[in-house]
Amino acid sequence: MLDTLKQAGKNIGRELNRTLENMSEGWRELLSRSSNALTHFSLSKEEALVQSGDLATFPRWSLLAVELEEMDKEIVVRVEVPGMEKEDFSITVEGTTLYLTGEKHYERQTVNSTYHMMERAYGAFQRTIPLPRYVDADGAQASYKNGVLNIRLPKVVGESVRTIRLS
């Protein structure tokens, strides 16, 4: 009986170690793949004034997943931002950094209900995306369809370094 209990304890210990290793591996992968995608959302001025019970329980962090694809003549950035309108975005390029700012507005569909799960974040956000090359910001184009923001950035031809001579 004692040997059976010892063996059961060893088996349980082994399975717990495997479970912890799998969880650790999952967390490491999540952090390595999405640490830049983790974006802070802050309450807008109107929402901060209202401070309703629902808004107080909203998540303040959410993932804004990005694909950055480089081709011969351009860089294409795709950002998943569902539930927004194209007017809610502002896109700026400075050097080799793309800044995406926006605000995801909260719109309640019903009045007399209770949320049992809330994983979507609302409010103002800024996402900084490092670019692999200098781009022509004046030639950039952006579109928004089906919750995905597409930004096409023509690459600068030639060297992007300029030497200024003293006179």
N, CA and C atoms as a LAMMPS dump frame, in Angstrom:
ITEM: TIMESTEP
0
ITEM: NUMBER OF ATOMS
501
ITEM: BOX BOUNDS ff ff ff
-5.0000000000000000e+02 5.0000000000000000e+02
-5.0000000000000000e+02 5.0000000000000000e+02
-5.0000000000000000e+02 5.0000000000000000e+02
ITEM: ATOMS id mol type element x y z
1 1 1 N 0.834 -1.193 0
2 1 2 C 0 0 0
3 1 3 C 0.879 1.257 0
4 2 1 N 1.914 1.269 0.847
5 2 2 C 2.8 2.41 0.939
6 2 3 C 3.563 2.617 -0.373
7 3 1 N 3.989 1.509 -1
8 3 2 C 4.688 1.607 -2.288
9 3 3 C 3.768 2.171 -3.363
10 4 1 N 2.495 1.785 -3.329
11 4 2 C 1.521 2.29 -4.302
12 4 3 C 1.326 3.793 -4.123
13 5 1 N 1.253 4.244 -2.885
14 5 2 C 1.105 5.679 -2.628
15 5 3 C 2.353 6.453 -3.062
16 6 1 N 3.541 5.903 -2.814
17 6 2 C 4.775 6.547 -3.238
18 6 3 C 4.821 6.671 -4.763
19 7 1 N 4.432 5.597 -5.441
20 7 2 C 4.428 5.605 -6.909
21 7 3 C 3.416 6.613 -7.44
22 8 1 N 2.257 6.676 -6.814
23 8 2 C 1.236 7.647 -7.227
24 8 3 C 1.759 9.065 -7.009
25 9 1 N 2.434 9.298 -5.906
26 9 2 C 3.012 10.61 -5.629
27 9 3 C 4.058 10.991 -6.669
28 10 1 N 4.902 10.038 -7.079
29 10 2 C 5.91 10.295 -8.111
30 10 3 C 5.239 10.636 -9.436
31 11 1 N 4.182 9.879 -9.785
32 11 2 C 3.464 10.132 -11.04
33 11 3 C 2.806 11.516 -11.026
34 12 1 N 2.209 11.859 -9.916
35 12 2 C 1.578 13.181 -9.798
36 12 3 C 2.64 14.267 -9.907
37 13 1 N 3.773 14.077 -9.255
38 13 2 C 4.868 15.042 -9.314
39 13 3 C 5.385 15.225 -10.735
40 14 1 N 5.553 14.111 -11.47
41 14 2 C 6 14.179 -12.857
42 14 3 C 5.003 14.945 -13.736
43 15 1 N 3.725 14.658 -13.569
44 15 2 C 2.69 15.334 -14.367
45 15 3 C 2.611 16.818 -14.028
46 16 1 N 2.763 17.149 -12.751
47 16 2 C 2.78 18.564 -12.364
48 16 3 C 3.969 19.284 -12.994
49 17 1 N 5.14 18.637 -12.989
50 17 2 C 6.322 19.245 -13.609
51 17 3 C 6.1 19.464 -15.104
52 18 1 N 5.516 18.483 -15.794
53 18 2 C 5.214 18.641 -17.226
54 18 3 C 4.243 19.786 -17.459
55 19 1 N 3.229 19.87 -16.631
56 19 2 C 2.24 20.944 -16.77
57 19 3 C 2.892 22.3 -16.563
58 20 1 N 3.717 22.416 -15.518
59 20 2 C 4.405 23.686 -15.261
60 20 3 C 5.368 24.047 -16.385
61 21 1 N 6.074 23.051 -16.938
62 21 2 C 6.976 23.308 -18.063
63 21 3 C 6.191 23.794 -19.278
64 22 1 N 5.046 23.172 -19.572
65 22 2 C 4.216 23.6 -20.704
66 22 3 C 3.678 25.014 -20.492
67 23 1 N 3.252 25.3 -19.278
68 23 2 C 2.759 26.647 -18.989
69 23 3 C 3.877 27.669 -19.127
70 24 1 N 5.053 27.344 -18.611
71 24 2 C 6.196 28.256 -18.716
72 24 3 C 6.569 28.492 -20.173
73 25 1 N 6.575 27.438 -20.961
74 25 2 C 6.892 27.567 -22.384
75 25 3 C 5.852 28.444 -23.085
76 26 1 N 4.576 28.24 -22.755
77 26 2 C 3.512 29.051 -23.342
78 26 3 C 3.655 30.52 -22.984
79 27 1 N 3.955 30.814 -21.721
80 27 2 C 4.138 32.203 -21.301
81 27 3 C 5.348 32.822 -21.984
82 28 1 N 6.451 32.063 -22.098
83 28 2 C 7.648 32.589 -22.769
84 28 3 C 7.335 32.931 -24.218
85 29 1 N 6.624 32.047 -24.906
86 29 2 C 6.278 32.313 -26.3
87 29 3 C 5.341 33.507 -26.413
88 30 1 N 4.349 33.579 -25.535
89 30 2 C 3.422 34.713 -25.551
90 30 3 C 4.176 36.021 -25.357
91 31 1 N 5.083 36.059 -24.391
92 31 2 C 5.849 37.279 -24.134
93 31 3 C 6.783 37.619 -25.282
94 32 1 N 7.456 36.61 -25.846
95 32 2 C 8.409 36.905 -26.923
96 32 3 C 7.693 37.349 -28.191
97 33 1 N 6.534 36.793 -28.471
98 33 2 C 5.821 37.131 -29.701
99 33 3 C 4.936 38.362 -29.564
100 34 1 N 4.485 38.653 -28.372
101 34 2 C 3.479 39.714 -28.263
102 34 3 C 3.823 40.825 -27.283
103 35 1 N 5.047 40.85 -26.768
104 35 2 C 5.345 41.875 -25.775
105 35 3 C 5.191 43.278 -26.352
106 36 1 N 5.542 43.478 -27.624
107 36 2 C 5.351 44.789 -28.235
108 36 3 C 3.893 45.044 -28.568
109 37 1 N 3.124 43.979 -28.744
110 37 2 C 1.712 44.13 -29.091
111 37 3 C 0.863 44.501 -27.886
112 38 1 N 1.371 44.273 -26.699
113 38 2 C 0.626 44.602 -25.493
114 38 3 C 0.542 46.123 -25.378
115 39 1 N -0.662 46.65 -25.48
116 39 2 C -0.886 48.086 -25.599
117 39 3 C -1.766 48.571 -24.462
118 40 1 N -1.384 49.709 -23.868
119 40 2 C -2.156 50.293 -22.774
120 40 3 C -3.258 51.188 -23.325
121 41 1 N -4.458 51.022 -22.825
122 41 2 C -5.606 51.853 -23.171
123 41 3 C -5.937 52.701 -21.956
124 42 1 N -6.1 54.003 -22.155
125 42 2 C -6.472 54.878 -21.042
126 42 3 C -7.85 55.457 -21.311
127 43 1 N -8.559 55.753 -20.244
128 43 2 C -9.903 56.303 -20.379
129 43 3 C -9.862 57.652 -21.078
130 44 1 N -10.831 57.877 -21.968
131 44 2 C -10.952 59.192 -22.585
132 44 3 C -11.461 60.171 -21.535
133 45 1 N -11.408 61.451 -21.855
134 45 2 C -11.847 62.474 -20.905
135 45 3 C -13.321 62.285 -20.541
136 46 1 N -14.141 61.977 -21.556
137 46 2 C -15.571 61.797 -21.285
138 46 3 C -15.805 60.574 -20.399
139 47 1 N -15.104 59.491 -20.699
140 47 2 C -15.273 58.272 -19.915
141 47 3 C -14.773 58.45 -18.489
142 48 1 N -13.696 59.188 -18.329
143 48 2 C -13.161 59.433 -16.989
144 48 3 C -14.155 60.247 -16.157
145 49 1 N -14.863 61.161 -16.802
146 49 2 C -15.856 61.957 -16.079
147 49 3 C -17.055 61.112 -15.672
148 50 1 N -17.465 60.209 -16.563
149 50 2 C -18.641 59.385 -16.286
150 50 3 C -18.339 58.356 -15.202
151 51 1 N -17.194 57.647 -15.333
152 51 2 C -16.783 56.612 -14.384
153 51 3 C -17.931 55.674 -14.015
154 52 1 N -18.611 55.179 -15.032
155 52 2 C -19.692 54.231 -14.751
156 52 3 C -19.103 52.919 -14.249
157 53 1 N -19.932 52.094 -13.673
158 53 2 C -19.484 50.813 -13.138
159 53 3 C -18.849 49.938 -14.196
160 54 1 N -19.414 49.928 -15.414
161 54 2 C -18.852 49.107 -16.483
162 54 3 C -17.446 49.556 -16.857
163 55 1 N -17.249 50.859 -17.024
164 55 2 C -15.953 51.365 -17.447
165 55 3 C -14.878 51.101 -16.413
166 56 1 N -15.241 51.097 -15.172
167 56 2 C -14.262 50.856 -14.114
168 56 3 C -13.724 49.428 -14.173
169 57 1 N -14.476 48.493 -14.76
170 57 2 C -14.053 47.094 -14.794
171 57 3 C -13.413 46.7 -16.12
172 58 1 N -13.342 47.61 -17.098
173 58 2 C -12.743 47.27 -18.389
174 58 3 C -11.262 46.999 -18.238
175 59 1 N -10.74 46.083 -19.056
176 59 2 C -9.296 45.874 -19.075
177 59 3 C -8.6 47.146 -19.559
178 60 1 N -7.439 47.418 -19.035
179 60 2 C -6.671 48.586 -19.447
180 60 3 C -5.587 48.199 -20.451
181 61 1 N -5.375 46.909 -20.661
182 61 2 C -4.353 46.419 -21.584
183 61 3 C -5.001 45.476 -22.578
184 62 1 N -4.519 45.522 -23.817
185 62 2 C -5.015 44.613 -24.846
186 62 3 C -3.925 44.428 -25.897
187 63 1 N -4.093 43.415 -26.728
188 63 2 C -3.128 43.164 -27.789
189 63 3 C -3.567 43.855 -29.071
190 64 1 N -2.65 44.568 -29.696
191 64 2 C -2.84 45.087 -31.038
192 64 3 C -1.809 44.357 -31.903
193 65 1 N -2.235 43.263 -32.502
194 65 2 C -1.319 42.417 -33.26
195 65 3 C -0.911 43.092 -34.561
196 66 1 N 0.389 43.004 -34.897
197 66 2 C 0.953 43.659 -36.066
198 66 3 C 1.65 42.638 -36.95
199 67 1 N 1.507 42.831 -38.259
200 67 2 C 2.344 42.162 -39.254
201 67 3 C 3.13 43.263 -39.944
202 68 1 N 4.43 43.076 -40.077
203 68 2 C 5.272 44.035 -40.774
204 68 3 C 5.989 43.265 -41.868
205 69 1 N 5.689 43.604 -43.117
206 69 2 C 6.224 42.873 -44.268
207 69 3 C 7.051 43.828 -45.129
208 70 1 N 8.287 43.442 -45.419
209 70 2 C 9.146 44.258 -46.266
210 70 3 C 9.261 43.618 -47.638
211 71 1 N 9.031 44.432 -48.668
212 71 2 C 9.178 43.992 -50.048
213 71 3 C 10.245 44.843 -50.716
214 72 1 N 10.458 44.661 -52.019
215 72 2 C 11.509 45.399 -52.713
216 72 3 C 11.355 46.902 -52.581
217 73 1 N 10.141 47.408 -52.798
218 73 2 C 9.954 48.852 -52.875
219 73 3 C 9.145 49.452 -51.735
220 74 1 N 8.581 48.615 -50.891
221 74 2 C 7.747 49.162 -49.824
222 74 3 C 7.731 48.267 -48.592
223 75 1 N 7.251 48.862 -47.51
224 75 2 C 7.006 48.149 -46.268
225 75 3 C 5.504 48.232 -46.024
226 76 1 N 4.904 47.093 -45.697
227 76 2 C 3.471 47.062 -45.417
228 76 3 C 3.285 46.676 -43.957
229 77 1 N 2.529 47.507 -43.257
230 77 2 C 2.229 47.259 -41.853
231 77 3 C 0.727 46.995 -41.759
232 78 1 N 0.369 45.871 -41.13
233 78 2 C -1.04 45.535 -40.9
234 78 3 C -1.256 45.419 -39.395
235 79 1 N -2.292 46.1 -38.911
236 79 2 C -2.575 46.099 -37.479
237 79 3 C -4.022 45.68 -37.267
238 80 1 N -4.236 44.692 -36.407
239 80 2 C -5.594 44.269 -36.057
240 80 3 C -6.162 45.207 -35.006
241 81 1 N -7.173 45.978 -35.386
242 81 2 C -7.829 46.903 -34.471
243 81 3 C -9.337 46.881 -34.735
244 82 1 N -9.986 45.78 -34.373
245 82 2 C -11.425 45.67 -34.652
246 82 3 C -12.251 46.618 -33.789
247 83 1 N -13.421 46.943 -34.303
248 83 2 C -14.359 47.744 -33.528
249 83 3 C -14.094 49.232 -33.578
250 84 1 N -13.332 49.676 -34.571
251 84 2 C -13.018 51.102 -34.673
252 84 3 C -13.439 51.616 -36.045
253 85 1 N -13.439 52.914 -36.186
254 85 2 C -13.694 53.577 -37.461
255 85 3 C -12.388 54.202 -37.925
256 86 1 N -12.242 54.4 -39.228
257 86 2 C -10.979 54.946 -39.728
258 86 3 C -10.693 56.345 -39.188
259 87 1 N -11.735 57.068 -38.815
260 87 2 C -11.547 58.41 -38.248
261 87 3 C -10.935 58.364 -36.852
262 88 1 N -10.916 57.194 -36.223
263 88 2 C -10.406 57.05 -34.858
264 88 3 C -8.885 56.883 -34.79
265 89 1 N -8.203 56.865 -35.962
266 89 2 C -6.765 56.623 -36.012
267 89 3 C -5.991 57.878 -36.385
268 90 1 N -4.758 57.94 -35.915
269 90 2 C -3.786 58.921 -36.367
270 90 3 C -2.479 58.163 -36.573
271 91 1 N -1.868 58.348 -37.746
272 91 2 C -0.645 57.622 -38.091
273 91 3 C 0.449 58.638 -38.361
274 92 1 N 1.6 58.46 -37.71
275 92 2 C 2.732 59.361 -37.881
276 92 3 C 3.985 58.528 -38.103
277 93 1 N 4.838 58.988 -39.011
278 93 2 C 6.134 58.349 -39.228
279 93 3 C 7.21 59.36 -38.892
280 94 1 N 8.133 58.928 -38.033
281 94 2 C 9.255 59.773 -37.649
282 94 3 C 10.511 58.921 -37.692
283 95 1 N 11.393 59.209 -38.646
284 95 2 C 12.592 58.393 -38.808
285 95 3 C 12.212 56.977 -39.195
286 96 1 N 12.653 56.017 -38.408
287 96 2 C 12.317 54.612 -38.671
288 96 3 C 11.29 54.095 -37.658
289 97 1 N 10.411 54.985 -37.226
290 97 2 C 9.382 54.597 -36.259
291 97 3 C 8.019 55.042 -36.75
292 98 1 N 7.063 54.14 -36.695
293 98 2 C 5.68 54.443 -37.026
294 98 3 C 4.909 54.528 -35.715
295 99 1 N 4.158 55.604 -35.543
296 99 2 C 3.34 55.785 -34.348
297 99 3 C 1.872 55.685 -34.75
298 100 1 N 1.166 54.799 -34.106
299 100 2 C -0.269 54.649 -34.33
300 100 3 C -0.973 55.055 -33.043
301 101 1 N -1.772 56.093 -33.115
302 101 2 C -2.563 56.507 -31.958
303 101 3 C -4.028 56.435 -32.349
304 102 1 N -4.848 56.228 -31.366
305 102 2 C -6.272 56.142 -31.646
306 102 3 C -7.073 56.047 -30.37
307 103 1 N -8.366 55.887 -30.582
308 103 2 C -9.257 55.728 -29.44
309 103 3 C -10.361 54.753 -29.818
310 104 1 N -10.505 53.741 -29.005
311 104 2 C -11.558 52.743 -29.188
312 104 3 C -12.69 53.116 -28.244
313 105 1 N -13.817 53.493 -28.831
314 105 2 C -14.948 54.001 -28.049
315 105 3 C -15.839 52.864 -27.554
316 106 1 N -16.295 53.018 -26.347
317 106 2 C -17.207 52.064 -25.729
318 106 3 C -18.638 52.43 -26.114
319 107 1 N -19.349 51.465 -26.657
320 107 2 C -20.76 51.654 -26.991
321 107 3 C -21.537 50.487 -26.411
322 108 1 N -22.338 50.753 -25.443
323 108 2 C -23.119 49.701 -24.801
324 108 3 C -24.372 49.447 -25.614
325 109 1 N -24.624 48.183 -25.926
326 109 2 C -25.768 47.8 -26.737
327 109 3 C -27.048 47.695 -25.917
328 110 1 N -26.902 47.318 -24.652
329 110 2 C -28.061 47.13 -23.784
330 110 3 C -27.863 47.924 -22.494
331 111 1 N -28.961 48.189 -21.806
332 111 2 C -28.885 48.976 -20.578
333 111 3 C -29.002 48.084 -19.344
334 112 1 N -29.938 47.179 -19.356
335 112 2 C -30.196 46.336 -18.182
336 112 3 C -29.547 44.972 -18.352
337 113 1 N -28.228 44.93 -18.229
338 113 2 C -27.517 43.662 -18.353
339 113 3 C -26.292 43.68 -17.463
340 114 1 N -25.706 42.504 -17.3
341 114 2 C -24.503 42.353 -16.494
342 114 3 C -23.449 41.656 -17.329
343 115 1 N -22.238 42.212 -17.376
344 115 2 C -21.135 41.544 -18.064
345 115 3 C -20.577 40.449 -17.159
346 116 1 N -20.374 39.279 -17.735
347 116 2 C -19.741 38.184 -17
348 116 3 C -18.326 37.938 -17.502
349 117 1 N -17.994 38.545 -18.64
350 117 2 C -16.645 38.454 -19.173
351 117 3 C -16.361 39.755 -19.912
352 118 1 N -15.203 40.341 -19.665
353 118 2 C -14.835 41.577 -20.344
354 118 3 C -13.346 41.503 -20.666
355 119 1 N -13.009 41.195 -21.915
356 119 2 C -11.621 41.09 -22.331
357 119 3 C -11.216 42.189 -23.304
358 120 1 N -12.17 42.962 -23.788
359 120 2 C -11.881 44.023 -24.745
360 120 3 C -11.575 45.321 -24.002
361 121 1 N -10.504 45.987 -24.417
362 121 2 C -10.117 47.253 -23.797
363 121 3 C -10.67 48.404 -24.626
364 122 1 N -10.983 49.496 -23.937
365 122 2 C -11.487 50.701 -24.582
366 122 3 C -10.699 51.889 -24.082
367 123 1 N -10.659 52.935 -24.903
368 123 2 C -9.989 54.162 -24.523
369 123 3 C -8.935 54.544 -25.532
370 124 1 N -8.117 55.52 -25.171
371 124 2 C -7.059 56.023 -26.04
372 124 3 C -5.828 55.122 -25.917
373 125 1 N -5.092 54.987 -27.024
374 125 2 C -3.894 54.148 -27.032
375 125 3 C -2.868 54.728 -27.985
376 126 1 N -1.618 54.293 -27.822
377 126 2 C -0.555 54.589 -28.771
378 126 3 C 0.288 53.34 -28.921
379 127 1 N 0.553 52.967 -30.151
380 127 2 C 1.401 51.814 -30.446
381 127 3 C 2.588 52.304 -31.252
382 128 1 N 3.781 51.974 -30.832
383 128 2 C 5.011 52.345 -31.51
384 128 3 C 5.537 51.127 -32.247
385 129 1 N 5.778 51.285 -33.552
386 129 2 C 6.22 50.162 -34.381
387 129 3 C 7.545 50.535 -35.041
388 130 1 N 8.635 49.864 -34.672
389 130 2 C 9.917 50.147 -35.313
390 130 3 C 9.925 49.608 -36.747
391 131 1 N 10.404 50.421 -37.674
392 131 2 C 10.487 50.034 -39.076
393 131 3 C 11.909 49.599 -39.407
394 132 1 N 12.083 48.628 -40.309
395 132 2 C 13.43 48.152 -40.624
396 132 3 C 14.221 49.094 -41.534
397 133 1 N 13.555 50.055 -42.178
398 133 2 C 14.201 50.972 -43.119
399 133 3 C 13.545 52.349 -43.027
400 134 1 N 14.222 53.334 -43.565
401 134 2 C 13.614 54.65 -43.717
402 134 3 C 12.582 54.573 -44.831
403 135 1 N 11.506 55.328 -44.681
404 135 2 C 10.426 55.297 -45.668
405 135 3 C 10.082 56.725 -46.103
406 136 1 N 9.36 56.815 -47.221
407 136 2 C 8.868 58.089 -47.729
408 136 3 C 7.5 58.333 -47.112
409 137 1 N 7.47 59.098 -46.02
410 137 2 C 6.208 59.334 -45.306
411 137 3 C 5.196 60.058 -46.186
412 138 1 N 5.66 60.917 -47.094
413 138 2 C 4.741 61.651 -47.967
414 138 3 C 4.033 60.724 -48.958
415 139 1 N 4.648 59.616 -49.294
416 139 2 C 4.046 58.674 -50.242
417 139 3 C 3.27 57.553 -49.571
418 140 1 N 3.126 57.616 -48.274
419 140 2 C 2.441 56.549 -47.526
420 140 3 C 0.944 56.566 -47.81
421 141 1 N 0.335 55.376 -47.762
422 141 2 C -1.111 55.226 -47.932
423 141 3 C -1.629 54.298 -46.851
424 142 1 N -2.846 54.578 -46.384
425 142 2 C -3.449 53.745 -45.341
426 142 3 C -4.901 53.465 -45.708
427 143 1 N -5.344 52.253 -45.352
428 143 2 C -6.748 51.879 -45.536
429 143 3 C -7.166 51.027 -44.342
430 144 1 N -8.463 50.958 -44.119
431 144 2 C -8.999 50.196 -42.984
432 144 3 C -10.197 49.397 -43.472
433 145 1 N -10.118 48.075 -43.308
434 145 2 C -11.192 47.199 -43.771
435 145 3 C -11.242 45.955 -42.899
436 146 1 N -12.451 45.582 -42.494
437 146 2 C -12.666 44.363 -41.703
438 146 3 C -11.804 44.301 -40.44
439 147 1 N -11.619 45.444 -39.79
440 147 2 C -10.891 45.467 -38.532
441 147 3 C -9.384 45.447 -38.665
442 148 1 N -8.873 45.559 -39.901
443 148 2 C -7.43 45.545 -40.11
444 148 3 C -7.013 46.857 -40.767
445 149 1 N -6.067 47.547 -40.137
446 149 2 C -5.494 48.772 -40.671
447 149 3 C -4.29 48.389 -41.521
448 150 1 N -4.284 48.786 -42.793
449 150 2 C -3.183 48.503 -43.717
450 150 3 C -2.462 49.808 -44.031
451 151 1 N -1.155 49.826 -43.794
452 151 2 C -0.347 51.013 -44.052
453 151 3 C 0.758 50.615 -45.02
454 152 1 N 0.79 51.27 -46.178
455 152 2 C 1.795 51.005 -47.201
456 152 3 C 2.791 52.16 -47.185
457 153 1 N 4.054 51.833 -46.954
458 153 2 C 5.108 52.828 -46.808
459 153 3 C 6.192 52.59 -47.862
460 154 1 N 6.292 53.462 -48.893
461 154 2 C 7.362 53.296 -49.876
462 154 3 C 8.725 53.478 -49.216
463 155 1 N 9.643 52.595 -49.551
464 155 2 C 10.99 52.711 -49
465 155 3 C 11.733 53.845 -49.696
466 156 1 N 12.624 54.486 -48.968
467 156 2 C 13.45 55.54 -49.531
468 156 3 C 14.5 54.878 -50.406
469 157 1 N 14.633 55.366 -51.65
470 157 2 C 15.622 54.825 -52.575
471 157 3 C 16.966 55.488 -52.283
472 158 1 N 18.002 54.693 -52.226
473 158 2 C 19.334 55.233 -51.966
474 158 3 C 19.571 55.38 -50.474
475 159 1 N 20.658 56.059 -50.16
476 159 2 C 21.014 56.233 -48.76
477 159 3 C 20.13 57.281 -48.109
478 160 1 N 19.85 57.062 -46.857
479 160 2 C 19.014 58.01 -46.122
480 160 3 C 19.847 58.945 -45.251
481 161 1 N 21.164 58.836 -45.376
482 161 2 C 22.05 59.685 -44.583
483 161 3 C 22.457 60.889 -45.438
484 162 1 N 22.404 62.061 -44.866
485 162 2 C 22.768 63.29 -45.577
486 162 3 C 23.849 63.996 -44.791
487 163 1 N 24.92 64.371 -45.477
488 163 2 C 26.005 65.086 -44.845
489 163 3 C 25.812 66.575 -45.098
490 164 1 N 25.882 67.364 -44.053
491 164 2 C 25.721 68.81 -44.168
492 164 3 C 27.096 69.431 -43.956
493 165 1 N 27.551 70.209 -44.955
494 165 2 C 28.858 70.842 -44.868
495 165 3 C 28.764 72.188 -44.188
496 166 1 N 29.759 72.485 -43.381
497 166 2 C 29.837 73.787 -42.715
498 166 3 C 30.408 74.813 -43.684
499 167 1 N 29.878 76.022 -43.648
500 167 2 C 30.407 77.055 -44.552
501 167 3 C 31.214 78.077 -43.777
